[in-house]
């Protein structure tokens, strides 16, 4: 009779089912982290692009002194950012618009940027572009913070019961 020979099995291969599960979980975690990193990078590119538009408008204003064009560009930019926070906010005017801006960036003084909508329709626009640009940039930075992105944050206050 011959002795029983145990076949040679590598310690590394084939893996036990628990290792396959662990490897699959590791791949899923890596994929989720990569996706989150890409979304964050895309968000930062969006914020940087928005702020670059504001800087370009300031630079154009410094060159040509066209306050009406500057006010129009900054107002459109502010409304576009506001739409990312609350889509209904772009239809607001006056005090409701100022309140919406203040709710999106509570630590910022929104008086000058809220007045841009009125300044657009004046025949002679007089504004301090550097101060407006500084206020707008501070508002955009705070309003576009990822931790501040709560969908429809201010809707409960604007809803009026019958």
Backbone bond lengths (Angstrom), bond angles and torsions (degrees), N, CA, C in turn:
res aa  C-N    CA-C-N  psi(-1)  N-CA   C-N-CA  omega(-1)  CA-C   N-CA-C  phi
1 X - - - 1.430 - - 1.520 109.38 -
2 X 1.280 112.02 146.00 1.461 118.88 -179.24 1.518 109.99 -96.88
3 X 1.314 114.75 152.01 1.462 119.71 176.79 1.522 110.12 -71.00
4 X 1.318 115.68 152.74 1.458 121.54 176.58 1.516 107.65 -76.03
5 X 1.317 115.53 126.34 1.458 120.67 178.14 1.525 108.98 -106.00
6 X 1.300 116.07 123.27 1.456 121.90 176.15 1.524 106.84 -82.46
7 X 1.332 116.09 127.51 1.468 117.21 179.46 1.525 110.39 -64.76
8 X 1.310 115.58 148.40 1.465 120.88 -179.94 1.532 108.99 -73.41
9 X 1.321 116.92 120.33 1.462 122.99 178.08 1.518 107.11 -119.52
10 X 1.329 115.34 127.42 1.458 120.39 179.96 1.525 109.46 -67.79
11 X 1.319 115.09 148.11 1.462 119.79 178.54 1.525 111.03 -72.81
12 X 1.345 117.38 -19.75 1.451 121.21 -176.38 1.522 113.16 -101.17
13 X 1.282 117.79 -22.93 1.465 118.68 -174.80 1.497 110.06 -142.71
14 X 1.242 121.87 137.36 1.457 130.15 -5.64 1.523 110.63 -74.70
15 X 1.318 113.42 148.75 1.460 119.49 -177.78 1.518 110.58 -77.27
16 X 1.291 114.54 150.80 1.458 120.89 174.78 1.531 108.62 -71.10
17 X 1.330 118.35 155.38 1.473 120.96 -178.13 1.523 114.01 -56.09
18 X 1.296 118.21 -33.63 1.466 120.66 178.89 1.523 112.17 -61.94
19 X 1.322 117.15 -36.86 1.463 120.79 177.89 1.526 110.82 -68.47
20 X 1.330 117.66 -36.57 1.471 120.61 177.36 1.533 110.39 -64.13
21 X 1.334 115.65 -41.46 1.467 120.15 178.06 1.537 109.37 -63.43
22 X 1.318 116.55 -44.62 1.452 120.62 178.90 1.531 111.36 -61.86
23 X 1.323 117.16 -42.14 1.468 121.18 178.23 1.527 110.69 -63.69
24 X 1.334 117.53 -41.46 1.466 121.11 178.95 1.532 110.39 -64.04
25 X 1.331 116.25 -43.23 1.468 119.56 178.12 1.524 111.29 -63.06
26 X 1.307 117.07 -40.31 1.458 121.26 177.74 1.529 110.88 -62.32
27 X 1.317 116.97 -42.87 1.469 120.38 177.55 1.530 111.35 -63.64
28 X 1.320 117.08 -39.45 1.467 120.53 178.69 1.528 110.22 -65.10
29 X 1.327 117.48 -43.26 1.470 121.04 179.08 1.522 110.25 -62.48
30 X 1.329 117.10 -43.90 1.467 120.67 179.07 1.527 110.10 -62.66
31 X 1.328 117.85 -42.36 1.473 121.04 179.57 1.528 111.06 -63.80
32 X 1.331 117.84 -42.40 1.460 121.10 179.62 1.532 110.41 -65.42
33 X 1.332 116.71 -41.74 1.462 119.64 178.23 1.527 111.37 -64.34
34 X 1.307 117.60 -40.61 1.468 120.92 177.93 1.529 110.70 -63.69
35 X 1.315 116.77 -41.86 1.458 120.95 178.99 1.529 110.61 -64.01
36 X 1.323 116.54 -43.87 1.466 120.06 178.54 1.524 110.70 -63.58
37 X 1.317 116.88 -41.64 1.466 120.70 178.84 1.524 110.77 -63.13
38 X 1.332 118.29 -41.64 1.467 121.22 179.39 1.523 111.06 -65.95
39 X 1.337 117.20 -41.04 1.464 120.19 178.60 1.519 110.47 -64.24
40 X 1.321 116.66 -41.15 1.461 120.76 179.28 1.528 110.39 -64.72
41 X 1.316 116.80 -42.39 1.466 120.89 178.79 1.531 110.15 -64.20
42 X 1.329 117.29 -40.61 1.468 120.42 177.94 1.524 110.57 -64.58
43 X 1.330 117.22 -40.28 1.468 121.04 178.54 1.524 110.44 -63.20
44 X 1.335 116.68 -42.92 1.465 120.18 179.02 1.530 111.04 -64.72
45 X 1.324 117.14 -37.22 1.474 119.53 176.03 1.526 110.32 -63.91
46 X 1.329 117.26 -39.07 1.458 121.45 178.94 1.528 110.76 -64.59
47 X 1.324 116.81 -46.10 1.465 120.94 178.73 1.524 109.87 -62.71
48 X 1.327 117.29 -46.58 1.467 120.69 179.63 1.524 111.61 -62.18
49 X 1.320 116.93 -38.80 1.468 120.22 177.46 1.514 111.92 -64.52
50 X 1.320 116.49 -40.34 1.460 121.09 177.97 1.526 110.76 -63.71
51 X 1.307 116.53 -45.34 1.463 119.88 179.12 1.525 111.33 -67.43
52 X 1.320 117.35 -32.24 1.463 119.77 176.82 1.531 110.66 -66.04
53 X 1.332 117.45 -37.88 1.472 120.52 175.58 1.522 110.59 -59.84
54 X 1.316 116.32 -40.99 1.463 120.87 178.59 1.533 110.61 -64.03
55 X 1.313 116.20 -43.58 1.479 119.83 177.73 1.518 111.70 -64.65
56 X 1.332 116.77 -38.59 1.468 120.10 177.37 1.524 111.06 -63.08
57 X 1.330 116.64 -40.90 1.461 120.41 178.25 1.530 110.31 -63.90
58 X 1.317 116.93 -40.18 1.478 120.16 177.23 1.522 111.03 -64.29
59 X 1.310 116.13 -41.49 1.462 120.46 179.31 1.533 111.27 -64.62
60 X 1.345 116.33 -42.38 1.475 119.66 177.53 1.528 110.62 -63.09
61 X 1.342 116.18 -40.85 1.456 119.91 179.53 1.525 110.62 -63.99
62 X 1.332 116.72 -38.74 1.469 120.04 178.97 1.527 110.96 -64.90
63 X 1.324 116.66 -30.95 1.461 120.50 -179.04 1.524 112.52 -80.96
64 X 1.340 116.10 -47.78 1.467 118.13 -173.37 1.530 114.34 -105.60
65 X 1.336 118.54 -15.12 1.458 121.58 177.78 1.513 114.30 71.07
66 X 1.322 118.13 15.81 1.464 122.20 -178.58 1.530 109.23 -81.62
67 X 1.324 116.03 94.20 1.466 121.59 -177.10 1.523 111.73 -68.11
68 X 1.336 117.18 -33.96 1.468 120.30 179.98 1.528 110.52 -65.01
69 X 1.319 117.64 -43.40 1.466 121.09 178.93 1.533 110.00 -65.63
70 X 1.324 116.45 -39.85 1.462 120.42 178.00 1.526 110.16 -62.64
71 X 1.325 117.10 -47.76 1.466 121.14 -179.67 1.524 111.07 -61.33
72 X 1.332 116.76 -39.99 1.461 121.00 179.31 1.526 110.77 -63.94
73 X 1.311 116.50 -47.17 1.466 120.68 -178.58 1.521 111.45 -63.04
74 X 1.322 116.81 -46.30 1.470 120.12 -178.87 1.522 110.31 -66.68
75 X 1.317 117.97 -40.18 1.461 120.76 178.95 1.530 110.88 -62.41
76 X 1.321 117.05 -43.51 1.468 120.54 178.48 1.526 110.93 -64.15
77 X 1.305 115.80 -40.47 1.458 119.99 178.83 1.529 111.23 -63.62
78 X 1.324 116.80 -44.60 1.471 120.99 178.99 1.527 110.04 -62.34
79 X 1.307 117.50 -43.02 1.473 120.35 179.24 1.529 111.20 -64.88
80 X 1.316 117.37 -37.79 1.461 120.37 179.25 1.532 110.43 -65.61
81 X 1.322 117.05 -41.46 1.465 120.53 177.38 1.527 109.90 -66.49
82 X 1.312 117.10 -41.83 1.469 120.76 179.56 1.527 110.77 -61.34
83 X 1.313 116.22 -35.70 1.467 120.01 179.51 1.532 111.00 -64.06
84 X 1.324 118.77 -29.74 1.466 120.23 177.39 1.521 111.30 -68.87
85 X 1.315 117.25 -27.15 1.467 121.53 179.49 1.516 112.43 -88.02
86 X 1.330 116.80 -44.33 1.462 121.44 -179.26 1.522 107.86 -148.23
87 X 1.315 117.84 105.87 1.470 120.83 -175.89 1.532 114.04 -57.24
88 X 1.324 117.73 -28.22 1.470 119.65 -179.10 1.519 112.72 -76.58
89 X 1.310 117.99 -15.34 1.463 120.54 -174.07 1.528 112.68 -66.70
90 X 1.312 118.52 -23.08 1.465 119.85 -176.21 1.521 112.70 -70.39
91 X 1.308 117.86 -15.15 1.462 120.51 178.85 1.524 112.55 -91.74
92 X 1.318 116.84 -4.81 1.463 121.07 -176.26 1.523 111.12 -79.04
93 X 1.325 115.68 153.10 1.461 122.82 178.12 1.526 109.07 -138.63
94 X 1.303 116.03 159.87 1.458 122.02 172.22 1.515 113.78 61.94
95 X 1.341 114.61 -132.90 1.467 120.51 -176.29 1.524 111.97 -64.72
96 X 1.331 116.99 -34.27 1.468 119.77 178.58 1.533 110.75 -64.85
97 X 1.330 116.43 -38.68 1.471 120.77 177.77 1.537 110.30 -66.50
98 X 1.329 116.60 -44.00 1.465 120.27 178.22 1.528 110.55 -61.74
99 X 1.329 117.56 -41.92 1.460 121.01 178.73 1.529 111.17 -64.79
100 X 1.323 117.03 -38.90 1.468 120.54 178.05 1.520 110.67 -64.70
101 X 1.337 116.64 -43.40 1.467 120.02 177.56 1.521 110.53 -61.56
102 X 1.323 116.39 -42.92 1.470 120.63 -179.28 1.526 111.35 -65.52
103 X 1.323 117.82 -35.03 1.468 119.64 179.77 1.527 111.57 -72.58
104 X 1.328 117.69 -26.51 1.466 120.87 179.81 1.521 111.97 -79.47
105 X 1.318 117.23 -27.70 1.460 122.29 178.27 1.525 107.49 -141.00
106 X 1.324 116.95 78.25 1.467 120.73 -170.88 1.523 115.42 -62.69
107 X 1.313 118.87 -23.44 1.462 120.26 -177.74 1.523 112.95 -89.86
108 X 1.311 118.54 3.21 1.461 121.44 -176.55 1.525 110.90 -106.72
109 X 1.310 115.30 147.38 1.460 121.23 172.27 1.531 106.56 -83.15
110 X 1.307 116.74 116.20 1.466 120.90 -173.87 1.525 112.34 -103.13
111 X 1.313 117.94 9.45 1.459 121.21 -175.29 1.522 111.81 -58.32
112 X 1.334 117.54 -50.98 1.472 120.49 -176.40 1.525 112.37 -66.54
113 X 1.328 116.77 -41.26 1.468 116.83 -178.10 1.525 111.71 -75.68
114 X 1.326 117.87 -26.23 1.464 119.68 175.30 1.523 110.65 -71.46
115 X 1.340 117.15 -30.87 1.462 121.07 179.87 1.530 113.04 -75.91
116 X 1.319 117.68 -8.73 1.470 120.03 179.03 1.527 111.47 -60.74
117 X 1.326 116.89 -35.82 1.471 119.55 179.81 1.520 111.67 -61.81
118 X 1.318 117.43 -37.00 1.463 121.38 178.23 1.521 109.89 -74.88
119 X 1.325 116.48 -38.60 1.465 120.98 -177.94 1.517 112.07 -63.90
120 X 1.318 117.83 -26.53 1.468 120.93 -179.22 1.523 112.34 -61.00
121 X 1.308 116.92 -30.67 1.463 120.91 -173.31 1.518 113.54 -101.35
122 X 1.295 117.38 5.34 1.455 120.16 175.86 1.519 109.59 -84.31
123 X 1.326 117.45 144.58 1.468 119.03 -179.68 1.520 112.74 -64.97
124 X 1.318 116.95 -38.14 1.461 120.41 179.05 1.531 107.55 -122.94
125 X 1.302 115.41 106.56 1.456 120.71 -178.22 1.521 108.62 -83.76
126 X 1.323 115.35 123.26 1.464 118.86 174.98 1.523 107.53 -122.65
127 X 1.322 114.59 116.87 1.448 119.73 177.99 1.520 109.36 -152.36
128 X 1.288 115.02 153.45 1.460 120.96 176.60 1.527 106.64 -86.88
129 X 1.327 116.42 99.74 1.463 121.64 -172.91 1.519 112.73 -61.04
130 X 1.318 117.71 -36.65 1.464 118.77 -178.17 1.529 111.25 -67.73
131 X 1.331 116.50 -38.42 1.470 120.05 178.86 1.526 110.09 -70.45
132 X 1.320 116.94 -42.61 1.469 120.59 178.36 1.525 109.83 -62.94
133 X 1.325 117.32 -42.92 1.462 120.67 178.93 1.520 111.15 -63.30
134 X 1.324 116.86 -40.94 1.473 120.50 178.49 1.527 110.51 -64.10
135 X 1.347 116.42 -45.37 1.467 120.05 178.70 1.527 111.21 -63.74
136 X 1.324 116.40 -41.84 1.461 120.26 -179.65 1.522 110.83 -65.24
137 X 1.329 117.13 -41.60 1.466 119.24 179.40 1.524 111.01 -65.10
138 X 1.316 117.41 -41.99 1.468 120.27 178.22 1.525 110.68 -63.67
139 X 1.333 116.69 -40.43 1.464 120.07 179.21 1.527 110.31 -65.86
140 X 1.328 116.84 -45.25 1.469 120.29 -179.75 1.526 110.28 -61.29
141 X 1.314 117.14 -45.35 1.472 119.82 -179.82 1.531 111.50 -59.76
142 X 1.325 116.99 -42.45 1.459 118.70 -179.25 1.524 111.39 -75.01
143 X 1.313 117.60 -40.75 1.463 120.24 -177.64 1.529 111.64 -68.35
144 X 1.328 116.99 -28.89 1.459 119.93 -176.55 1.526 113.34 -97.13
145 X 1.318 117.28 10.27 1.464 118.70 175.20 1.513 108.45 -64.04
146 X 1.322 116.43 139.14 1.467 120.40 -177.80 1.523 112.07 -64.07
147 X 1.320 118.53 -35.40 1.462 119.36 -179.04 1.519 111.58 -74.16
148 X 1.333 117.09 -13.24 1.461 120.62 178.26 1.518 111.54 -92.24
149 X 1.312 117.14 -0.98 1.460 120.83 -175.30 1.530 111.10 -82.16
150 X 1.299 115.80 77.84 1.459 121.14 174.29 1.507 106.46 -104.22
151 X 1.326 118.18 120.19 1.451 118.68 -177.53 1.522 112.05 -62.26
152 X 1.308 115.27 128.74 1.469 123.73 174.36 1.519 111.83 56.76
153 X 1.316 116.36 48.60 1.458 122.01 -175.91 1.509 112.83 -61.16
154 X 1.319 118.26 -35.15 1.446 119.73 -174.04 1.515 115.11 -101.07
155 X 1.306 119.59 10.26 1.462 121.00 -174.45 1.516 113.76 -66.96
156 X 1.311 118.75 -35.02 1.461 120.04 -177.17 1.515 111.39 -62.35
157 X 1.335 116.96 -32.32 1.456 120.26 -178.96 1.529 111.91 -75.98
158 X 1.321 117.34 -29.49 1.463 119.93 -175.90 1.522 112.56 -88.78
159 X 1.313 117.75 -8.99 1.448 120.87 -178.93 1.529 109.45 -82.80
160 X 1.295 117.74 123.62 1.459 122.01 -177.17 1.515 108.13 -108.27
161 X 1.313 116.02 125.48 1.466 120.73 178.51 1.513 111.79 -79.77
162 X 1.328 117.06 156.92 1.458 121.62 -177.80 1.486 112.74 -84.60
